[in-house]
């Protein structure tokens, strides 16, 4: 004989997910809400991560997670492009599934050039994302092929000096206040630091003058990746 079928109430109980621990009879949303994870590993070669950091700080502190453009909007913009195609801004905006993309522009809807301004922003933003994605693919391929950067390349010298300038400036930024307050030793150190910065900037200018000739010899992205443009676009749009 076949086993008795469970009652409707029993089936419903099996299908319903168990709730997390409750506090005062309410579900703990913090325990259930997954953290949004989306990243482009561009190695710091674009300003994308600096931009994300500043935008997310502003969005979280103000509580306007939908109204201030940040990493989440970039994710949905890329998802819209994968679905609707390159530069199909109107189709993406009219698709309810990507409604979050429209949120940051609601306050500007009364302006005459609203649509033009909106589309130009989306185009600029996508160019930045595209650049970061291409660099991510280059870095992945370089790691796969075990390629290393030539330490004698002018770009490496420029990068090293920039790091020195940044470190020197950050470690001595307190000296300006001390100098203004009349601290003579601090004033003397500040002058030495400024001289060091001036020398480093002069060296960086010399490095920059050597870059154009070097850059002109760099093959295009498709050649460096050993992929056609169609293959690159296909890779950027793939889920793997």
FINUFI-732149 format. One record per residue: residue in one letter; x, y, z of N, C-alpha, C in turn; residue number from 1. Coordinates in Angstrom, 2 decimals. Atoms other than C-alpha are relative to their C-alpha. Layout:
# residues N
 aa     n.u     n.v     n.w    ca.u    ca.v    ca.w     c.u     c.v     c.w   i
  a       X       Y       Z       X       Y       Z       X       Y       Z NUM
...
# end
This chain:
# residues 240
 aa     n.u     n.v     n.w    ca.u    ca.v    ca.w     c.u     c.v     c.w   i
  x    0.85   -1.18    0.00    0.00    0.00    0.00    0.88    1.23    0.00   1
  x   -0.79   -1.24    0.07    1.25    3.51   -0.79   -0.12    0.76    1.29   2
  x    0.04   -0.75   -1.26    2.17    5.73    2.15   -1.01    1.13   -0.09   3
  x    1.00   -1.09    0.02   -0.45    8.34    3.15    0.63    1.31   -0.40   4
  x   -0.51   -1.29    0.45   -0.03   11.73    1.47   -0.06    1.00    1.14   5
  x    0.04   -0.99   -1.09    0.88   14.60    3.85   -1.10    1.01   -0.25   6
  x    1.03   -1.01    0.12   -1.78   17.15    4.58    0.58    1.27   -0.61   7
  x   -0.43   -1.25    0.63   -1.64   20.56    2.82    0.86    0.82    0.93   8
  x   -0.76   -0.80   -0.97   -0.40   22.20    6.00    1.43   -0.53    0.13   9
  x   -1.32    0.59   -0.14    2.51   19.74    6.21    0.88    0.30   -1.21  10
  x   -0.75   -0.31    1.21    3.55   20.30    2.57    0.46    1.45    0.02  11
  x   -0.33   -1.42   -0.07    3.46   24.05    3.07    1.14    0.24    0.97  12
  x   -1.04   -0.19   -1.01    5.60   23.77    6.16    1.35   -0.47   -0.52  13
  x   -1.27    0.51    0.54    8.21   21.76    4.25    0.60    0.98   -1.00  14
  x   -0.48   -0.89    1.05    8.43   24.31    1.43    0.47    1.34    0.53  15
  x   -0.37   -1.31   -0.52    8.69   27.39    3.60    1.38   -0.04    0.63  16
  x   -1.33   -0.02   -0.62   12.31   28.30    4.49   -0.10    0.39    1.46  17
  x   -0.02   -0.34   -1.42   13.10   28.44    8.15    0.55    1.40    0.20  18
  x   -0.43   -1.37   -0.26   13.43   31.97    9.47    1.18   -0.01    0.96  19
  x   -1.14   -0.14   -0.89   16.56   33.13   11.21   -0.52    0.36    1.40  20
  x    0.37   -0.37   -1.36   16.59   33.94   14.90   -0.71    1.34    0.01  21
  x    0.78   -1.23   -0.03   14.01   36.60   15.69    0.38    0.85    1.21  22
  x   -0.20   -0.93   -1.10   14.41   39.67   17.84   -1.31    0.75    0.20  23
  x    1.29   -0.61   -0.29   11.19   40.85   19.52   -1.06   -0.41   -1.03  24
  x    1.00    0.48    0.93    9.19   38.71   17.14    0.24    0.37   -1.44  25
  x   -0.30   -0.42    1.37   10.83   40.19   14.01    1.21   -0.75   -0.53  26
  x   -1.12    0.71    0.63   13.15   38.53   11.54    1.23    0.90   -0.02  27
  x   -1.26   -0.77    0.01   16.79   39.62   11.76    0.45    0.19   -1.45  28
  x   -0.32   -0.27    1.40   17.23   41.25    8.32    1.49    0.03   -0.25  29
  x   -1.44   -0.12    0.19   20.93   41.88    8.87    0.65   -1.37   -0.23  30
  x   -0.56    1.34    0.12   21.60   38.15    9.21   -0.34   -0.62   -1.35  31
  x    0.45    0.62    1.24   19.67   37.35    6.02    0.47    0.74   -1.23  32
  x   -0.33   -0.79    1.19   20.65   40.18    3.69    1.43   -0.26   -0.44  33
  x   -1.38    0.28    0.45   23.65   39.05    1.61    0.71    1.28   -0.41  34
  x   -0.78   -1.16    0.39   26.44   41.50    0.98    0.15    0.04   -1.52  35
  x   -0.10   -0.13    1.45   26.51   42.86   -2.56    1.46   -0.13   -0.41  36
  x   -1.37    0.26    0.42   29.62   41.52   -4.28    0.13    0.19   -1.51  37
  x   -0.29   -0.21    1.42   30.80   42.91   -7.62    1.33    0.73   -0.07  38
  x   -1.33   -0.60    0.05   34.36   43.73   -8.54    0.58   -0.10   -1.41  39
  x   -0.79    0.06    1.22   36.60   44.51  -11.50    1.45    0.15    0.42  40
  x   -1.39    0.00   -0.47   40.23   43.63  -10.79    0.89    0.69   -1.02  41
  x   -0.78   -0.77    0.98   41.88   46.42  -12.77    1.40    0.34    0.49  42
  x   -1.35   -0.21   -0.52   44.99   46.47  -10.58    0.32    1.45    0.33  43
  x   -0.24   -1.41   -0.32   44.52   50.17   -9.82    0.47    0.83   -1.19  44
  x   -0.45   -0.73    1.18   45.31   51.17  -13.41   -1.04    1.01   -0.49  45
  x    1.02   -1.02    0.30   42.05   53.16  -13.65   -0.44    0.62    1.32  46
  x    0.49   -0.66   -1.22   40.32   55.50  -11.21   -1.27   -0.64    0.52  47
  x    1.29    0.61   -0.34   37.36   53.09  -10.89   -0.14   -0.28    1.49  48
  x    0.15    0.39   -1.41   38.06   51.81   -7.37    0.01    1.22    0.93  49
  x    0.03   -1.24   -0.78   38.80   55.28   -6.01   -1.38    0.63   -0.09  50
  x    1.34   -0.54    0.23   35.51   56.42   -7.52   -1.03   -0.80    0.80  51
  x    0.92    0.86   -0.75   33.65   53.45   -6.04    0.07    0.30    1.49  52
  x   -0.18   -0.24   -1.43   35.11   54.13   -2.60   -0.68    1.30    0.43  53
  x    0.59   -1.29   -0.33   34.06   57.79   -2.59   -1.52   -0.03   -0.14  54
  x    1.44    0.05    0.24   30.62   57.07   -4.05   -0.71   -0.84    1.07  55
  x    0.63    0.86   -0.99   29.85   54.23   -1.64   -0.01    0.65    1.38  56
  x   -0.04   -0.71   -1.28   30.95   56.32    1.33   -1.13    1.03    0.07  57
  x    1.06   -1.01    0.04   28.58   59.11    0.25   -1.38   -0.63    0.03  58
  x    1.31    0.67    0.06   25.72   56.69   -0.51   -0.38   -0.59    1.36  59
  x    0.28    0.64   -1.28   26.01   54.83    2.81   -0.23    1.03    1.09  60
  x    0.14   -1.01   -1.05   26.46   57.92    4.98   -1.30    0.78   -0.13  61
  x    1.24   -0.76    0.21   23.44   59.64    3.40   -1.23   -0.90   -0.01  62
  x    1.12    0.93    0.06   21.31   56.50    3.24   -0.68   -0.03   -1.36  63
  x    0.60   -0.05    1.34   20.65   57.13   -0.47    0.69   -1.01   -0.92  64
  x   -0.70    1.05    0.74   21.81   53.79   -1.83   -0.47   -0.12   -1.44  65
  x    0.49    0.04    1.38   19.64   54.08   -4.93    0.21    1.31   -0.73  66
  x   -0.06   -1.32    0.62   19.90   57.83   -5.52    1.40    0.45   -0.38  67
  x   -1.39   -0.37    0.30   23.71   58.12   -5.53    0.65   -1.15   -0.78  68
  x   -0.58    1.03    0.88   25.44   56.26   -8.38    1.25   -0.60    0.64  69
  x   -1.20    0.67   -0.52   27.95   53.68   -7.18    0.12   -1.39   -0.64  70
  x   -0.34    1.31    0.54   29.13   50.11   -7.71   -1.23   -0.81   -0.43  71
  x    1.21    0.77    0.33   25.63   48.57   -7.69   -0.60    0.44   -1.33  72
  x    0.55   -0.52    1.26   24.47   50.84  -10.52    0.87   -0.45   -1.18  73
  x   -0.90    0.45    1.07   27.57   49.91  -12.55   -0.29   -1.45   -0.36  74
  x    0.32    1.40    0.25   26.66   46.24  -12.16   -1.23   -0.11   -0.90  75
  x    1.24    0.08    0.76   23.14   46.80  -13.49    0.15    0.64   -1.38  76
  x   -0.27   -0.59    1.31   24.44   49.03  -16.29    0.64   -1.04   -0.92  77
  x   -0.65    1.04    0.80   26.72   46.23  -17.49   -0.98   -1.13   -0.33  78
  x    1.00    1.04    0.25   23.90   43.70  -17.10   -0.96    0.44   -1.11  79
  x    0.89   -0.54    1.03   21.67   45.96  -19.24    0.65   -0.03   -1.37  80
  x   -0.73    0.01    1.28   24.34   46.21  -21.94    0.11   -1.42   -0.54  81
  x   -0.07    1.40    0.42   24.77   42.43  -22.01   -1.34   -0.44   -0.60  82
  x    1.32    0.40    0.46   21.00   42.05  -22.48   -0.45    0.76   -1.25  83
  x    0.56   -0.83    1.07   20.16   44.97  -24.79    1.01    0.40   -1.07  84
  x   -1.01   -0.34    1.00   23.47   45.68  -26.55    0.71    1.30    0.29  85
  x   -0.84   -1.18   -0.17   26.12   48.39  -26.83   -0.80    1.29   -0.24  86
  x    0.54   -1.37    0.13   24.95   51.99  -26.28   -1.52    0.03   -0.17  87
  x    1.47   -0.01    0.08   21.27   50.98  -26.14   -0.57    0.58    1.29  88
  x    0.34   -0.63   -1.29   20.75   53.44  -23.31   -1.51    0.10    0.21  89
  x    1.46   -0.17   -0.14   17.05   54.10  -23.99   -0.66   -1.33    0.30  90
  x    0.59    1.32   -0.24   16.20   50.38  -24.13    0.28   -0.46    1.42  91
  x   -0.37    0.41   -1.36   18.05   49.76  -20.87   -0.83    0.77    1.03  92
  x    0.74   -0.83   -0.95   16.36   52.68  -19.10   -1.50   -0.33    0.02  93
  x    1.42    0.32    0.08   12.90   51.61  -20.30   -0.34   -1.40    0.49  94
  x    0.21    1.36   -0.51   13.38   48.05  -19.05   -0.14    0.06    1.52  95
  x    0.27   -0.08   -1.44   11.82   47.79  -15.60    0.98   -0.77    0.85  96
  x   -0.96    0.81   -0.76   14.38   45.17  -14.56    1.23    0.81    0.39  97
  x   -1.18   -0.82   -0.27   17.06   47.90  -14.64   -0.41    1.39    0.52  98
  x    0.54   -1.27   -0.50   15.01   50.59  -12.91    0.94    0.75    0.93  99
  x   -0.91   -0.66   -0.94   17.75   51.27  -10.35    0.92    0.99   -0.71 100
  x   -0.86   -0.90    0.78   19.77   52.95  -13.14   -0.63    1.39   -0.13 101
  x    0.69   -1.29    0.16   17.13   55.69  -13.38   -0.07    0.81    1.29 102
  x    0.18   -0.66   -1.29   17.08   56.50   -9.66    0.89    1.25    0.19 103
  x   -0.84   -1.17   -0.26   20.12   58.88   -9.55   -0.38    1.24   -0.81 104
  x    0.30   -1.13    0.88   18.61   61.09  -12.27   -1.39    0.59    0.24 105
  x    1.37   -0.46   -0.19   15.09   61.61  -10.91   -0.08    1.48    0.37 106
  x    0.00   -1.40   -0.40   16.00   64.98   -9.41    0.28    0.96   -1.14 107
  x   -0.35   -0.84    1.14   17.14   66.27  -12.81   -1.03   -0.07   -1.12 108
  x    0.97    0.26    1.06   14.03   65.24  -14.76   -0.64    1.27   -0.57 109
  x    0.65   -1.23    0.46   12.74   68.83  -15.03    0.87    0.82   -0.96 110
  x   -0.90   -0.76    0.86   15.78   70.06  -16.97   -0.24   -0.33   -1.47 111
  x    0.28    0.15    1.42   15.46   70.58  -20.72    0.87   -1.03   -0.69 112
  x   -0.94    0.94    0.65   18.52   68.53  -21.67    0.16   -1.27    0.83 113
  x   -0.05    1.12   -0.94   17.67   65.76  -19.20    0.45   -1.30   -0.67 114
  x   -0.33    1.27    0.66   17.81   62.80  -21.63    1.42    0.00   -0.55 115
  x   -1.35   -0.10    0.55   21.00   64.03  -23.31    1.05   -0.12    1.10 116
  x   -0.93    0.04   -1.14   22.73   64.57  -19.97    0.09   -1.42    0.57 117
  x    0.05    1.35   -0.54   21.62   61.15  -18.76    0.76   -0.99   -0.88 118
  x   -0.65    0.92    0.94   22.79   59.31  -21.88    1.51    0.24   -0.06 119
  x   -1.44   -0.30    0.02   26.15   61.12  -21.87    0.68   -0.55    1.24 120
  x   -0.58    0.56   -1.23   26.73   60.11  -18.25    0.16   -1.51   -0.13 121
  x   -0.06    1.46    0.14   25.91   56.46  -19.01    1.11   -0.40   -0.96 122
  x   -1.06    0.31    0.98   28.25   56.52  -22.03    1.38    0.17    0.62 123
  x   -1.30   -0.23   -0.66   31.13   58.01  -20.00    0.28   -1.08    1.03 124
  x   -0.18    1.00   -1.05   30.56   55.60  -17.15    0.35   -1.36   -0.60 125
  x   -0.27    1.28    0.63   30.49   52.61  -19.47    1.41   -0.05   -0.57 126
  x   -1.36   -0.03    0.53   33.75   53.71  -21.12    1.01   -0.32    1.09 127
  x   -0.89    0.28   -1.13   35.42   53.66  -17.70   -0.06   -1.47    0.37 128
  x    0.16    1.41   -0.34   33.98   50.22  -16.92    0.64   -0.90   -1.06 129
  x   -0.58    0.77    1.09   35.01   48.92  -20.33    1.53    0.00    0.07 130
  x   -1.45   -0.12   -0.13   38.54   50.22  -19.84    0.51   -0.89    1.13 131
  x   -0.41    0.81   -1.14   38.76   48.53  -16.43   -0.13   -1.49   -0.31 132
  x    0.19    1.41    0.36   37.40   45.25  -17.84    1.08   -0.49   -0.96 133
  x   -1.06    0.37    0.95   39.93   45.25  -20.69    1.32   -0.19    0.76 134
  x   -1.23    0.11   -0.80   42.77   45.86  -18.20   -0.04   -1.27    0.84 135
  x    0.15    1.23   -0.78   41.41   43.06  -16.00    0.33   -1.22   -0.85 136
  x   -0.28    1.13    0.89   41.55   40.70  -18.99    1.49   -0.05   -0.35 137
  x   -1.44   -0.03    0.29   45.09   41.85  -19.83    0.80   -0.54    1.18 138
  x   -0.71    0.48   -1.18   46.23   41.22  -16.26   -0.19   -1.51    0.18 139
  x    0.26    1.44   -0.12   44.56   37.80  -16.23    0.85   -0.77   -1.01 140
  x   -0.78    0.68    1.03   46.24   36.85  -19.49    1.50    0.07    0.30 141
  x   -1.42   -0.14   -0.34   49.60   38.22  -18.34    0.39   -0.99    1.10 142
  x   -0.26    0.96   -1.06   49.36   36.09  -15.19    0.01   -1.43   -0.54 143
  x    0.09    1.34    0.59   48.36   33.04  -17.25    1.25   -0.32   -0.81 144
  x   -1.19    0.20    0.82   51.32   33.52  -19.61    1.29    0.22    0.78 145
  x   -1.16   -0.24   -0.87   53.61   34.31  -16.65    0.88    1.13   -0.54 146
  x   -0.72   -1.15    0.53   54.56   37.64  -18.19    0.38    0.95    1.14 147
  x   -0.44   -0.96   -1.00   56.50   40.22  -16.18    0.30    1.34   -0.66 148
  x   -0.26   -1.33    0.52   56.97   43.97  -16.57    1.50    0.28   -0.03 149
  x   -1.41   -0.36    0.14   60.32   45.21  -17.83    0.31    1.14    0.98 150
  x   -0.29   -1.04   -1.01   61.80   47.14  -14.86    0.66    1.25   -0.59 151
  x   -0.67   -1.16    0.61   63.71   49.43  -17.25   -0.97    0.85   -0.82 152
  x    0.98   -0.77    0.78   60.50   50.62  -18.94   -0.24    1.35    0.67 153
  x    0.21   -1.34   -0.59   59.98   54.41  -18.47   -1.25    0.09    0.86 154
  x    1.24   -0.04   -0.78   56.48   53.76  -17.17    0.24   -0.51    1.42 155
  x   -0.31    0.53   -1.33   57.93   51.76  -14.27    0.72    1.04    0.85 156
  x   -0.70   -1.06   -0.73   60.27   54.60  -13.31   -0.98    1.09    0.42 157
  x    1.02   -1.01   -0.31   57.35   57.02  -13.47   -0.89   -0.46    1.14 158
  x    0.85    0.55   -1.05   55.23   54.75  -11.31    0.71   -0.01    1.35 159
  x   -0.78    0.03   -1.25   58.02   54.37   -8.73    0.11    1.39    0.60 160
  x   -0.14   -1.37   -0.50   58.55   58.12   -8.47   -1.34    0.55    0.50 161
  x    1.32   -0.44   -0.45   54.82   58.74   -8.20   -0.30   -0.56    1.40 162
  x    0.20    0.62   -1.32   54.68   56.29   -5.25    0.83    0.74    1.05 163
  x   -0.86   -0.75   -0.93   57.58   58.20   -3.63   -0.63    1.36    0.34 164
  x    0.65   -1.30   -0.22   55.79   61.53   -4.10   -1.19   -0.15    0.93 165
  x    1.20    0.24   -0.81   52.58   60.12   -2.63    0.36   -0.31    1.45 166
  x   -0.42    0.38   -1.35   54.36   58.58    0.36    0.58    1.20    0.75 167
  x   -0.63   -1.17   -0.61   56.40   61.73    1.02   -1.04    1.03    0.41 168
  x    1.03   -1.01   -0.28   53.36   63.99    0.84   -0.90   -0.43    1.17 169
  x    0.89    0.48   -1.05   51.17   61.80    3.07    0.68   -0.04    1.36 170
  x   -0.70    0.13   -1.28   53.80   61.23    5.74    0.39    1.35    0.61 171
  x   -0.39   -1.31   -0.53   54.55   64.96    6.07   -1.10    1.04   -0.11 172
  x    1.09   -0.96    0.19   51.12   66.52    5.56   -0.29    0.84    1.25 173
  x    0.24   -0.74   -1.24   50.99   67.59    9.22    0.95    1.19    0.16 174
  x   -1.01   -1.03   -0.18   54.03   69.85    8.77   -0.51    1.40   -0.33 175
  x    0.49   -1.34    0.38   52.08   72.68    7.12   -0.69    0.68    1.17 176
  x    0.67   -0.59   -1.17   49.92   73.18   10.22    1.01    0.39    1.06 177
  x   -1.03   -0.29   -1.00   52.94   72.99   12.51    0.79    1.24   -0.39 178
  x   -0.76   -1.16    0.48   54.81   75.51   10.36   -0.78    1.29    0.17 179
  x    0.85   -1.19   -0.16   51.89   77.93   10.36   -0.16    0.39    1.45 180
  x    0.14   -0.28   -1.44   51.69   77.61   14.14    1.29    0.56    0.60 181
  x   -1.24   -0.60   -0.48   55.26   78.92   14.38    1.05   -0.98    0.45 182
  x   -0.97    1.03   -0.38   57.11   75.65   14.89    1.18    0.06   -0.97 183
  x   -1.16   -0.20    0.88   60.60   76.44   13.50    0.61   -1.30   -0.50 184
  x   -0.54    1.27    0.53   61.93   72.85   13.33   -0.91   -0.60   -1.10 185
  x    0.94    0.51    1.00   58.77   71.83   11.47    0.11    0.78   -1.30 186
  x   -0.13   -0.85    1.18   59.23   74.75    9.12    1.24   -0.39   -0.83 187
  x   -1.23    0.41    0.69   62.79   73.64    8.31   -0.19   -1.34   -0.72 188
  x    0.26    1.30    0.61   61.68   70.05    7.66   -0.92    0.16   -1.20 189
  x    0.95   -0.22    1.10   58.82   71.32    5.49    0.71    0.49   -1.25 190
  x   -0.75   -0.51    1.14   61.25   73.21    3.26    0.81   -1.11   -0.67 191
  x   -0.75    1.13    0.56   63.39   70.08    2.84   -0.92   -0.94   -0.79 192
  x    0.96    0.89    0.66   60.33   68.00    1.96   -0.45    0.61   -1.32 193
  x    0.42   -0.67    1.23   59.20   70.59   -0.59    1.09   -0.07   -1.08 194
  x   -1.11    0.12    0.96   62.64   70.51   -2.20    0.07   -1.42   -0.58 195
  x    0.01    1.39    0.47   62.47   66.70   -2.39   -1.13   -0.23   -1.00 196
  x    1.14    0.14    0.90   59.03   66.88   -3.97    0.27    0.66   -1.35 197
  x   -0.33   -0.73    1.23   60.27   69.42   -6.50    0.96   -0.83   -0.87 198
  x   -0.95    0.84    0.74   63.17   67.13   -7.48   -0.69   -1.22   -0.62 199
  x    0.72    1.17    0.51   60.87   64.12   -7.83   -0.90    0.38   -1.18 200
  x    0.87   -0.45    1.09   58.42   66.08   -9.99    0.81    0.31   -1.26 201
  x   -0.88   -0.28    1.14   61.29   67.22  -12.20    0.41   -1.30   -0.68 202
  x   -0.36    1.31    0.56   62.39   63.60  -12.62   -1.19   -0.63   -0.74 203
  x    1.19    0.56    0.62   58.79   62.60  -13.43   -0.27    0.67   -1.35 204
  x    0.16   -0.70    1.29   58.64   65.26  -16.17    0.94   -0.60   -1.04 205
  x   -0.96    0.61    0.92   61.76   63.73  -17.69   -0.49   -1.39   -0.44 206
  x    0.54    1.32    0.34   60.13   60.28  -17.54   -1.14    0.13   -1.01 207
  x    1.15   -0.20    0.89   57.00   61.61  -19.24    0.45    0.28   -1.43 208
  x   -0.47   -0.33    1.35   59.01   62.99  -22.18    0.47   -1.24   -0.75 209
  x   -0.44    1.23    0.65   60.29   59.46  -22.84   -1.16   -0.94   -0.32 210
  x    1.13    0.90    0.19   56.83   57.91  -22.79   -0.60   -0.01   -1.41 211
  x    0.67    0.03    1.31   55.33   59.03  -26.16    0.62   -0.95   -1.00 212
  x   -0.66    0.90    0.95   57.94   57.21  -28.25   -0.21   -1.45    0.40 213
  x    0.21    1.36   -0.48   57.53   54.13  -26.07   -1.43   -0.45   -0.27 214
  x    1.41    0.35    0.18   53.74   54.23  -26.23   -0.34   -0.25   -1.46 215
  x    0.29    0.17    1.42   53.75   54.54  -30.01    0.38   -1.39   -0.51 216
  x   -0.43    1.34    0.42   55.46   51.15  -30.19   -0.82   -1.11    0.64 217
  x    0.84    1.00   -0.65   52.89   49.42  -28.00   -1.09   -0.44   -0.97 218
  x    1.04    0.47    0.93   50.62   47.22  -30.16   -1.39    0.22    0.57 219
  x    1.37   -0.19   -0.49   46.83   47.65  -29.93   -0.43   -1.12    0.93 220
  x    0.47    0.96   -1.00   44.83   45.81  -27.27   -0.29   -1.36   -0.61 221
  x    0.35    1.28    0.63   43.54   43.17  -29.68    1.25   -0.84   -0.29 222
  x   -1.24    0.71    0.30   47.11   42.30  -30.69    0.66   -0.51    1.28 223
  x   -0.62    0.42   -1.26   48.35   42.19  -27.09   -0.74   -1.18    0.62 224
  x    0.79    1.09   -0.55   45.49   39.90  -26.06   -0.02   -1.21   -0.94 225
  x    0.06    1.04    1.02   45.87   37.88  -29.26   -1.43   -0.49   -0.20 226
  x    1.43    0.28    0.17   42.11   38.10  -29.66   -0.59    1.02   -0.96 227
  x    0.70   -0.95    0.86   39.80   39.67  -32.23   -0.93    0.85    0.86 228
  x    0.92   -0.85   -0.75   37.48   42.50  -31.19   -1.27   -0.76    0.37 229
  x    1.20    0.80   -0.27   34.53   40.10  -31.47    0.25   -0.95    1.18 230
  x   -0.33    0.91   -1.10   36.30   37.64  -29.14    0.08    0.73    1.33 231
  x   -0.09   -0.79   -1.23   37.03   40.39  -26.62   -1.38    0.33    0.53 232
  x    1.36   -0.34   -0.43   33.39   41.52  -26.55   -0.73   -1.23    0.51 233
  x    0.64    1.23   -0.44   32.24   37.92  -26.26    0.49   -0.39    1.38 234
  x   -0.56    0.35   -1.32   34.60   37.35  -23.30   -0.54    0.93    1.08 235
  x    0.49   -0.96   -1.00   33.46   40.54  -21.53   -1.46   -0.27    0.35 236
  x    1.43    0.24   -0.24   29.82   39.52  -21.91   -0.29   -1.38    0.58 237
  x    0.23    1.36   -0.49   30.30   35.90  -20.82   -0.06   -0.04    1.52 238
  x    0.18    0.12   -1.44   29.31   34.79  -17.34    1.18   -0.68    0.68 239
  x   -1.12    0.74   -0.61   32.43   32.65  -16.82    1.13    0.89    0.35 240
# end
